[in-house]
Amino acid sequence: MKTDVICGYSVECAETSDELRAIYGAPSELAQRKSLTQLDEHCRDFIARSPFLCLSTAAADGAADVSPRGDAPGFVRVLDSRTLVIPDRLGNNRIDSLLNIVANPHIGLLFLIPGVDETLRVNGLGRVVTSSPLLADATVNGKQPRTAIVVEVQEAFLQCAKALKRSHLWTGEYRVDRSVVPTLAKMLVDQIGLPTPVAELDAAIETAYREKLY
């Protein structure tokens, strides 16, 4: 263990896998055996019902990033037991995830279904497809995505419900009134000193939400 001081707190940090195993012990047989190398019928069904996922990528230097992806259930297509396709819808053109994938193909996915506390984790290798009938197949409201992420599945397993149960994510118990949190426009103006009036930026963002989802 390494002793350090973080924000005035004295801490000991694990530096090896053995040190962590000494704290947590070995995983159960079930936890070890549930990892699949391809998508079975339950994984396929979970993905077909999921309208939202978190996409984890890393740059060539290992810098990590997580990005949300969402659309109608079934927006992620399962081509076969080892292949997924995720259309890339309109965003802000930072394309952090896509840039990471072309530099480092390793990705992780976390699928969620509203009302279901279990989640599905999928790990594998990604490629950014720029031309294919797959793009036309992902057309919504007459808008074809410019690219799609094809995922070669290497690992898939269901995650137990403890995290979502602790968070009460679907029960609404921790739901806050929208007025409690500043609007995106207000936060951006405060964070980067934009000269644009908050009300004007709020209106522009709402217009983008209405007209530029696809």
Backbone as JSON, one array per atom type, in Angstrom:
{
  "sequence": "MKTDVICGYSVECAETSDELRAIYGAPSELAQRKSLTQLDEHCRDFIARSPFLCLSTAAADGAADVSPRGDAPGFVRVLDSRTLVIPDRLGNNRIDSLLNIVANPHIGLLFLIPGVDETLRVNGLGRVVTSSPLLADATVNGKQPRTAIVVEVQEAFLQCAKALKRSHLWTGEYRVDRSVVPTLAKMLVDQIGLPTPVAELDAAIETAYREKLY",
  "N": [[0.84, -1.2, 0.0], [0.41, 2.27, -0.69], [1.05, 5.22, 1.03], [-0.48, 8.38, 1.19], [-1.38, 11.88, 0.89], [-4.42, 13.37, 0.35], [-6.16, 16.13, -0.48], [-5.91, 16.99, 2.17], [-6.54, 14.69, 3.57], [-5.27, 11.76, 5.0], [-4.33, 8.92, 3.26], [-4.31, 5.46, 2.3], [-3.34, 3.77, -0.52], [-4.13, 1.16, -2.77], [-1.82, -0.64, -4.77], [-1.35, -2.9, -6.14], [-2.75, -5.92, -7.6], [-2.84, -8.02, -5.79], [-2.97, -6.72, -3.33], [-5.51, -5.6, -3.46], [-7.08, -7.93, -3.64], [-6.64, -8.97, -1.15], [-8.24, -7.39, 0.36], [-10.84, -7.7, -0.72], [-11.19, -10.42, -1.29], [-11.79, -13.51, -3.12], [-13.82, -13.59, -6.12], [-17.17, -14.91, -6.34], [-18.07, -18.21, -7.56], [-20.22, -18.04, -9.3], [-20.08, -15.34, -10.09], [-17.76, -15.4, -11.55], [-18.29, -17.27, -13.58], [-20.39, -16.21, -15.04], [-19.63, -14.58, -17.12], [-19.79, -14.2, -20.54], [-18.71, -15.08, -23.87], [-20.03, -14.34, -26.06], [-23.18, -13.07, -27.35], [-26.05, -14.25, -25.89], [-29.51, -15.42, -26.02], [-30.76, -13.98, -23.97], [-29.14, -11.74, -23.58], [-29.42, -10.57, -26.11], [-32.16, -9.98, -26.1], [-32.24, -8.14, -23.98], [-30.73, -6.02, -25.04], [-32.35, -5.33, -27.2], [-34.51, -4.19, -25.9], [-33.49, -1.98, -24.71], [-33.24, 1.55, -24.38], [-31.11, 3.14, -23.88], [-27.61, 3.62, -23.34], [-24.33, 3.58, -21.87], [-21.27, 4.52, -23.19], [-18.02, 3.55, -23.09], [-14.75, 4.61, -23.75], [-11.24, 4.85, -24.67], [-8.4, 6.92, -25.15], [-5.4, 6.84, -27.21], [-3.34, 7.19, -25.4], [-4.45, 6.18, -23.13], [-6.2, 7.8, -21.74], [-9.38, 8.14, -20.38], [-12.91, 8.03, -21.31], [-16.42, 8.56, -21.05], [-19.5, 8.27, -22.65], [-22.92, 9.17, -23.23], [-25.48, 7.33, -24.96], [-28.49, 7.26, -26.72], [-31.79, 6.3, -27.8], [-34.77, 5.17, -29.49], [-35.97, 2.02, -28.17], [-34.14, -0.77, -29.34], [-32.47, 0.58, -31.0], [-29.79, -0.06, -31.03], [-28.43, -2.46, -32.98], [-28.33, -5.99, -33.16], [-26.31, -7.86, -35.0], [-25.21, -10.42, -35.17], [-24.24, -13.07, -32.92], [-21.85, -12.06, -32.07], [-21.61, -9.44, -32.85], [-22.4, -6.01, -32.81], [-24.21, -3.01, -33.75], [-24.03, 0.44, -33.46], [-25.67, 3.32, -34.13], [-24.42, 6.59, -34.87], [-25.74, 9.39, -33.74], [-26.78, 12.87, -34.26], [-24.69, 15.27, -32.68], [-22.46, 17.31, -30.82], [-20.29, 17.47, -32.41], [-17.78, 17.09, -31.24], [-16.93, 14.5, -31.19], [-15.57, 12.73, -29.44], [-15.67, 10.0, -28.6], [-15.54, 8.61, -31.06], [-13.08, 9.45, -32.11], [-11.42, 8.37, -30.16], [-11.87, 5.62, -30.58], [-10.78, 5.12, -33.14], [-8.16, 5.39, -32.5], [-7.74, 3.66, -30.4], [-9.17, 0.7, -30.12], [-10.56, -0.59, -28.04], [-13.51, -0.92, -26.2], [-16.24, -0.32, -23.87], [-19.57, -1.15, -22.95], [-22.58, -0.2, -21.32], [-25.71, -1.23, -20.84], [-29.0, -0.05, -20.19], [-32.37, -0.52, -19.03], [-35.3, 1.2, -18.6], [-36.95, 0.91, -15.51], [-35.98, -1.6, -14.96], [-33.72, -3.03, -12.78], [-31.4, -4.5, -13.08], [-28.45, -4.51, -15.17], [-26.74, -4.62, -18.37], [-23.55, -5.53, -19.31], [-21.18, -5.05, -21.84], [-18.21, -5.78, -23.44], [-15.61, -5.07, -25.79], [-14.25, -4.74, -29.12], [-14.14, -1.87, -31.18], [-15.13, -0.38, -34.33], [-15.22, 2.38, -36.56], [-17.65, 2.91, -38.8], [-17.97, 4.3, -41.95], [-19.2, 4.15, -44.38], [-21.76, 2.22, -45.56], [-24.48, -0.11, -46.06], [-25.52, -0.43, -43.56], [-25.72, 2.07, -42.41], [-27.82, 3.3, -43.78], [-29.83, 1.62, -42.97], [-30.2, 2.48, -40.4], [-31.62, 4.8, -40.51], [-33.65, 7.46, -39.34], [-36.58, 9.35, -39.17], [-36.09, 10.23, -41.74], [-33.41, 10.86, -41.67], [-30.17, 9.89, -42.08], [-27.56, 8.4, -40.18], [-24.22, 9.72, -40.02], [-22.07, 8.13, -39.4], [-21.4, 4.89, -37.93], [-20.9, 2.78, -35.09], [-19.38, -0.25, -35.1], [-19.34, -3.07, -33.17], [-17.25, -5.58, -32.05], [-17.98, -8.18, -30.14], [-16.48, -9.25, -27.19], [-16.85, -9.93, -24.58], [-19.61, -10.44, -22.43], [-21.96, -9.79, -19.92], [-24.49, -10.02, -17.37], [-25.24, -7.55, -14.96], [-25.7, -7.35, -11.48], [-28.43, -5.95, -9.46], [-27.73, -4.18, -7.43], [-26.45, -1.57, -7.46], [-28.3, 0.1, -8.83], [-30.52, -0.25, -7.22], [-29.61, 0.91, -4.83], [-29.39, 3.51, -5.7], [-31.98, 4.17, -6.27], [-32.92, 4.65, -8.84], [-35.06, 4.29, -10.69], [-37.33, 4.65, -9.16], [-37.94, 7.23, -8.51], [-37.46, 8.4, -6.12], [-35.25, 9.97, -5.51], [-35.55, 11.95, -7.31], [-35.3, 15.23, -8.61], [-36.71, 18.52, -8.72], [-36.73, 20.17, -11.83], [-36.05, 22.84, -11.77], [-34.26, 23.12, -9.74], [-31.68, 22.58, -10.54], [-29.39, 24.49, -12.41], [-29.97, 25.69, -15.79], [-28.54, 24.22, -18.78], [-27.49, 26.22, -20.39], [-27.05, 28.33, -18.55], [-25.09, 27.18, -16.89], [-23.01, 26.78, -18.72], [-22.42, 29.42, -19.5], [-21.49, 30.43, -17.06], [-19.29, 28.75, -16.66], [-17.48, 29.06, -18.83], [-17.49, 31.69, -19.5], [-19.13, 32.81, -21.55], [-20.26, 35.37, -23.77], [-22.84, 35.45, -24.62], [-26.23, 36.11, -23.85], [-27.96, 34.37, -21.23], [-30.68, 33.63, -21.58], [-30.95, 33.75, -24.35], [-29.15, 31.77, -25.2], [-30.32, 29.57, -23.93], [-32.7, 29.39, -25.45], [-31.63, 28.76, -27.97], [-30.51, 26.24, -27.46], [-32.79, 24.74, -26.8], [-34.1, 24.84, -29.26], [-32.32, 23.35, -30.8], [-32.63, 20.89, -29.52], [-35.23, 20.29, -30.31], [-35.13, 20.25, -33.12], [-32.81, 18.99, -34.04], [-32.27, 16.31, -33.35], [-31.79, 14.13, -34.92]],
  "CA": [[0.0, 0.0, 0.0], [1.12, 3.54, -0.72], [0.43, 6.25, 1.87], [-0.45, 9.69, 0.54], [-2.31, 12.86, 1.43], [-5.3, 13.88, -0.71], [-7.06, 17.18, 0.04], [-5.81, 17.03, 3.62], [-6.84, 13.38, 4.15], [-4.26, 10.73, 4.89], [-4.93, 7.76, 2.62], [-3.49, 4.37, 1.81], [-3.86, 3.38, -1.83], [-3.65, -0.12, -3.3], [-0.99, -0.51, -5.97], [-1.24, -4.21, -6.81], [-3.95, -6.75, -7.55], [-2.81, -8.81, -4.55], [-3.44, -5.87, -2.23], [-6.96, -5.49, -3.59], [-7.67, -9.23, -3.33], [-6.57, -9.14, 0.3], [-9.37, -6.64, 0.92], [-12.13, -8.17, -1.21], [-11.3, -11.86, -1.44], [-12.04, -13.99, -4.48], [-15.22, -13.52, -6.55], [-17.88, -16.19, -6.27], [-18.04, -19.01, -8.78], [-21.24, -17.48, -10.19], [-19.57, -14.09, -10.66], [-16.73, -15.73, -12.53], [-18.82, -18.06, -14.69], [-21.45, -15.53, -15.8], [-19.05, -13.87, -18.25], [-19.95, -14.91, -21.81], [-17.88, -14.59, -24.97], [-20.93, -13.93, -27.13], [-24.5, -12.68, -26.89], [-27.07, -15.29, -25.93], [-30.86, -14.9, -26.24], [-31.1, -13.0, -22.93], [-28.41, -10.51, -23.92], [-30.06, -9.99, -27.3], [-33.44, -9.41, -25.68], [-31.95, -6.97, -23.16], [-30.31, -4.94, -25.94], [-33.51, -4.94, -28.0], [-35.43, -3.42, -25.06], [-32.77, -0.87, -24.08], [-33.2, 2.81, -25.1], [-30.01, 3.97, -23.39], [-26.39, 2.96, -22.92], [-23.13, 4.38, -21.65], [-20.19, 4.03, -24.04], [-16.71, 3.86, -22.52], [-13.64, 4.48, -24.67], [-9.99, 5.39, -24.17], [-7.5, 7.42, -26.18], [-4.18, 6.06, -27.39], [-2.53, 7.29, -24.19], [-5.19, 5.59, -22.03], [-7.16, 8.74, -21.15], [-10.69, 7.51, -20.49], [-14.07, 8.86, -21.58], [-17.71, 7.87, -21.08], [-20.46, 9.08, -23.38], [-24.27, 8.57, -23.3], [-26.1, 7.07, -26.25], [-29.88, 6.92, -26.49], [-32.76, 6.38, -28.89], [-35.86, 4.23, -29.25], [-35.51, 0.65, -27.95], [-33.76, -1.45, -30.56], [-31.58, 1.39, -31.83], [-28.56, -0.84, -31.19], [-28.78, -3.69, -33.7], [-27.5, -7.19, -32.99], [-26.17, -8.52, -36.3], [-25.07, -11.83, -34.83], [-23.9, -13.25, -31.51], [-20.58, -11.4, -31.75], [-21.52, -8.15, -33.52], [-23.41, -4.98, -32.57], [-24.06, -1.77, -34.5], [-24.57, 1.59, -32.75], [-25.65, 4.51, -34.99], [-23.96, 7.81, -34.21], [-26.7, 10.45, -34.03], [-26.25, 14.22, -34.19], [-24.18, 15.74, -31.39], [-21.79, 18.61, -30.87], [-19.12, 17.31, -33.29], [-16.51, 16.81, -30.56], [-16.67, 13.1, -31.57], [-14.55, 12.16, -28.55], [-15.69, 8.53, -28.63], [-15.09, 8.12, -32.36], [-11.64, 9.68, -32.19], [-10.77, 7.37, -29.31], [-11.97, 4.28, -31.17], [-9.82, 4.95, -34.24], [-6.82, 5.33, -31.9], [-7.7, 2.56, -29.44], [-10.48, 0.1, -30.39], [-11.2, -1.21, -26.88], [-14.66, -0.17, -25.69], [-17.15, -0.96, -22.94], [-20.95, -0.68, -23.04], [-23.47, -0.51, -20.2], [-27.09, -1.06, -21.3], [-30.02, 0.1, -19.17], [-33.77, -0.55, -19.42], [-36.08, 1.87, -17.56], [-37.78, 0.02, -14.71], [-35.24, -2.84, -14.67], [-32.55, -2.66, -11.99], [-30.2, -5.15, -13.62], [-27.89, -3.9, -16.37], [-25.96, -5.53, -19.19], [-22.23, -5.02, -19.67], [-20.58, -5.65, -23.03], [-16.87, -5.28, -23.73], [-15.12, -5.58, -27.06], [-13.47, -3.89, -30.01], [-15.0, -1.08, -32.03], [-14.68, 0.23, -35.58], [-16.11, 3.45, -37.0], [-18.06, 2.64, -40.17], [-18.3, 5.56, -42.61], [-20.0, 3.88, -45.58], [-22.29, 0.86, -45.5], [-25.94, -0.18, -45.96], [-25.88, -0.35, -42.14], [-26.08, 3.45, -42.1], [-29.17, 3.51, -44.31], [-30.74, 0.83, -42.12], [-30.39, 3.19, -39.13], [-32.28, 6.07, -40.8], [-34.81, 7.82, -38.54], [-37.15, 10.63, -39.61], [-35.45, 10.61, -42.98], [-32.03, 11.27, -41.42], [-29.22, 8.78, -41.96], [-26.36, 8.78, -39.42], [-23.01, 9.85, -40.82], [-21.22, 6.98, -39.09], [-21.9, 3.95, -36.93], [-19.86, 2.02, -34.41], [-19.56, -1.7, -35.12], [-18.67, -3.63, -32.0], [-16.95, -7.01, -31.97], [-18.18, -8.55, -28.74], [-15.52, -10.18, -26.59], [-17.34, -10.33, -23.26], [-20.93, -9.91, -22.09], [-22.54, -10.39, -18.71], [-25.5, -9.25, -16.65], [-24.79, -6.96, -13.7], [-26.77, -7.41, -10.49], [-29.2, -4.72, -9.31], [-27.41, -3.44, -6.2], [-26.17, -0.15, -7.68], [-29.53, 0.83, -9.17], [-31.38, -0.26, -6.04], [-29.1, 1.91, -3.9], [-29.62, 4.84, -6.26], [-33.43, 4.39, -6.48], [-32.94, 5.35, -10.12], [-36.35, 4.25, -11.37], [-38.45, 4.88, -8.25], [-38.22, 8.67, -8.4], [-37.26, 8.84, -4.74], [-34.24, 11.02, -5.49], [-35.83, 12.87, -8.41], [-35.34, 16.63, -8.2], [-37.41, 19.44, -9.61], [-35.77, 20.68, -12.82], [-35.65, 24.21, -11.44], [-33.2, 23.08, -8.73], [-30.4, 22.56, -11.26], [-29.36, 25.53, -13.44], [-30.04, 25.2, -17.16], [-27.25, 24.02, -19.43], [-27.0, 27.53, -20.84], [-26.55, 29.07, -17.38], [-23.85, 26.57, -16.44], [-21.96, 27.05, -19.71], [-22.05, 30.84, -19.4], [-20.68, 30.58, -15.85], [-18.05, 27.97, -16.73], [-16.51, 29.49, -19.84], [-17.57, 33.13, -19.71], [-19.72, 33.17, -22.83], [-20.92, 36.67, -23.75], [-24.24, 35.28, -25.02], [-27.19, 36.11, -22.74], [-28.41, 33.03, -20.88], [-31.98, 33.37, -22.19], [-30.74, 33.5, -25.79], [-28.53, 30.45, -25.34], [-31.37, 28.6, -23.57], [-33.6, 29.24, -26.59], [-30.9, 28.07, -29.03], [-30.37, 24.84, -27.06], [-34.11, 24.12, -26.93], [-34.34, 24.67, -30.69], [-31.51, 22.21, -31.22], [-33.28, 19.67, -29.0], [-36.44, 20.02, -31.1], [-34.92, 20.13, -34.55], [-31.56, 18.35, -34.44], [-32.0, 15.05, -32.66], [-31.36, 13.14, -35.92]],
  "C": [[0.88, 1.25, 0.0], [0.36, 4.56, 0.12], [0.6, 7.61, 1.21], [-1.4, 10.62, 1.28], [-3.09, 13.45, 0.26], [-6.28, 14.87, -0.09], [-7.09, 17.19, 1.57], [-6.09, 15.71, 4.31], [-5.65, 12.45, 3.94], [-4.91, 9.47, 4.33], [-3.87, 6.71, 2.32], [-4.13, 3.88, 0.53], [-3.25, 2.05, -2.26], [-2.88, 0.13, -4.59], [-0.86, -1.82, -6.72], [-2.57, -4.95, -6.7], [-3.99, -7.59, -6.27], [-3.32, -8.0, -3.37], [-4.96, -5.72, -2.28], [-7.64, -6.81, -3.22], [-7.64, -9.5, -1.83], [-7.73, -8.44, 0.98], [-10.7, -7.3, 0.55], [-12.29, -9.69, -1.25], [-11.6, -12.23, -2.88], [-13.5, -13.82, -4.85], [-15.86, -14.9, -6.46], [-17.77, -16.93, -7.59], [-19.04, -18.46, -9.79], [-20.73, -16.22, -10.87], [-18.53, -14.34, -11.74], [-17.3, -16.4, -13.78], [-19.82, -17.3, -15.55], [-20.93, -14.77, -17.02], [-19.11, -14.72, -19.51], [-19.04, -14.31, -22.86], [-18.72, -14.19, -26.18], [-22.3, -13.64, -26.54], [-25.48, -13.84, -27.02], [-28.44, -14.64, -26.1], [-31.24, -13.85, -25.21], [-30.38, -11.68, -23.17], [-29.05, -9.81, -25.11], [-31.38, -9.31, -26.92], [-33.24, -8.14, -24.87], [-31.59, -5.78, -24.05], [-31.49, -4.43, -26.75], [-34.49, -4.05, -27.22], [-34.79, -2.15, -24.49], [-32.8, 0.39, -24.95], [-31.99, 3.66, -24.74], [-28.81, 3.11, -23.0], [-25.31, 3.99, -22.63], [-22.0, 3.71, -22.43], [-18.86, 4.5, -23.47], [-15.62, 3.6, -23.57], [-12.38, 5.04, -24.02], [-9.12, 5.82, -25.34], [-6.25, 6.55, -26.26], [-3.31, 6.07, -26.14], [-3.24, 6.75, -22.95], [-6.17, 6.52, -21.35], [-8.58, 8.26, -21.44], [-11.8, 8.53, -20.73], [-15.31, 7.99, -21.53], [-18.73, 8.8, -21.71], [-21.82, 8.4, -23.39], [-24.71, 8.37, -24.73], [-27.55, 6.65, -26.0], [-30.75, 7.11, -27.71], [-33.89, 5.4, -28.55], [-35.3, 2.83, -29.0], [-35.26, -0.06, -29.27], [-32.84, -0.64, -31.45], [-30.2, 0.76, -31.99], [-28.96, -2.18, -31.81], [-27.79, -4.81, -33.36], [-27.46, -7.89, -34.34], [-26.0, -10.02, -36.16], [-24.58, -11.9, -33.4], [-22.62, -12.56, -31.09], [-20.5, -9.97, -32.29], [-22.71, -7.25, -33.22], [-23.15, -3.78, -33.46], [-24.77, -0.65, -33.74], [-24.53, 2.79, -33.69], [-25.18, 5.73, -34.21], [-24.86, 8.97, -34.63], [-26.03, 11.82, -33.89], [-25.82, 14.59, -32.78], [-23.53, 17.09, -31.57], [-20.51, 18.59, -31.72], [-17.78, 17.26, -32.56], [-16.01, 15.42, -30.94], [-15.56, 12.46, -30.73], [-14.49, 10.64, -28.64], [-15.14, 7.99, -29.93], [-13.59, 8.3, -32.53], [-10.88, 8.67, -31.33], [-10.75, 6.0, -29.97], [-10.97, 4.09, -32.3], [-8.39, 4.89, -33.72], [-6.63, 4.11, -31.02], [-9.06, 1.86, -29.5], [-11.2, -0.49, -29.18], [-12.32, -0.34, -26.33], [-15.45, -1.01, -24.71], [-18.53, -0.33, -23.05], [-21.71, -1.09, -21.8], [-24.89, -0.19, -20.65], [-28.05, -0.98, -20.11], [-31.41, 0.02, -19.8], [-34.56, 0.13, -18.3], [-37.0, 0.88, -16.84], [-37.11, -1.29, -14.35], [-33.95, -2.46, -13.94], [-31.27, -3.36, -12.42], [-29.73, -4.41, -14.87], [-27.1, -4.96, -17.14], [-24.66, -4.85, -19.57], [-21.68, -5.79, -20.86], [-19.24, -4.99, -23.28], [-16.38, -5.86, -25.05], [-14.28, -4.58, -27.8], [-14.41, -3.16, -30.96], [-14.32, -0.61, -33.3], [-15.69, 1.3, -35.98], [-16.4, 3.25, -38.49], [-18.54, 3.95, -40.8], [-19.16, 5.37, -43.86], [-20.44, 2.42, -45.55], [-23.82, 0.93, -45.56], [-26.42, -0.12, -44.5], [-26.3, 1.06, -41.77], [-27.5, 3.75, -42.58], [-30.2, 2.78, -43.46], [-31.06, 1.55, -40.81], [-31.06, 4.56, -39.33], [-33.52, 6.26, -39.92], [-35.28, 9.21, -38.97], [-36.47, 11.15, -40.88], [-33.99, 11.01, -42.85], [-31.15, 10.04, -41.21], [-28.02, 9.22, -41.14], [-25.14, 8.83, -40.33], [-22.06, 8.68, -40.6], [-21.97, 6.04, -38.14], [-20.71, 3.24, -36.3], [-20.23, 0.54, -34.48], [-18.71, -2.28, -34.0], [-18.48, -5.14, -32.16], [-16.97, -7.41, -30.51], [-17.14, -9.56, -28.29], [-16.0, -10.71, -25.25], [-18.71, -9.69, -23.04], [-21.41, -10.58, -20.81], [-23.52, -9.43, -18.05], [-24.94, -8.8, -15.31], [-25.95, -6.96, -12.72], [-27.32, -6.01, -10.2], [-28.78, -3.82, -8.15], [-27.21, -1.95, -6.42], [-27.44, 0.64, -7.97], [-30.52, 0.82, -8.01], [-30.92, 0.78, -5.03], [-29.42, 3.32, -4.39], [-31.1, 5.19, -6.4], [-33.67, 5.07, -7.82], [-34.32, 5.4, -10.75], [-37.53, 4.56, -10.46], [-38.84, 6.35, -8.14], [-37.97, 9.22, -7.02], [-36.26, 9.99, -4.66], [-34.43, 12.02, -6.64], [-35.91, 14.29, -7.89], [-36.16, 17.44, -9.19], [-36.38, 20.06, -10.56], [-35.26, 22.07, -12.48], [-34.52, 24.25, -10.41], [-31.82, 23.17, -9.38], [-30.43, 23.64, -12.34], [-29.47, 24.92, -14.84], [-28.64, 25.01, -17.71], [-26.65, 25.34, -19.86], [-26.38, 28.31, -19.68], [-25.2, 28.51, -16.93], [-22.72, 26.84, -17.42], [-21.49, 28.5, -19.65], [-21.15, 31.06, -18.19], [-19.31, 29.9, -16.0], [-17.03, 28.56, -17.69], [-16.65, 30.96, -20.23], [-18.14, 33.54, -21.05], [-20.41, 34.54, -22.74], [-22.4, 36.59, -24.1], [-25.16, 35.33, -23.79], [-27.74, 34.71, -22.5], [-29.73, 32.7, -21.57], [-31.84, 33.06, -23.67], [-30.13, 32.13, -26.03], [-29.51, 29.35, -24.96], [-32.27, 28.33, -24.77], [-32.92, 28.48, -27.73], [-30.77, 26.58, -28.72], [-31.71, 24.11, -27.21], [-34.47, 23.9, -28.39], [-33.56, 23.48, -31.23], [-32.12, 20.89, -30.74], [-34.49, 19.3, -29.84], [-36.13, 19.61, -32.54], [-33.7, 19.32, -34.97], [-31.24, 17.1, -33.62], [-31.46, 14.0, -33.63], [-30.71, 13.86, -37.1]]
}
